[in-house]
Amino acid sequence: MKAYERISINPTVCHGQACVKGTRIPVHLILRMLANGDRVENILDEYPSLTLTDIHACFEYGASLAEERVTPLETL
């Protein structure tokens, strides 16, 4: 399954943010929850409409965005 089969962008849903298809759950919400230490199992419990495939699609979508553009990080 390709990640983009599970991700949708619709200007009338969540202001056009990328969401898990068939939901109003933005990809950035799932990625941020994981980045903040939430476990996949807890996210699936919190959002029963999501599947493990949906979470993997969020990872794939986020990774594709990260490789499309080079954004220099500020040096500390």
Summary of the structure (lengths in Angstrom):
residues: 76
radius of gyration: 13.3
end to end distance: 40.3
largest distance: 41.5
contacts: 173
relative contact order: 0.18
helix: 51%
strand: 7%
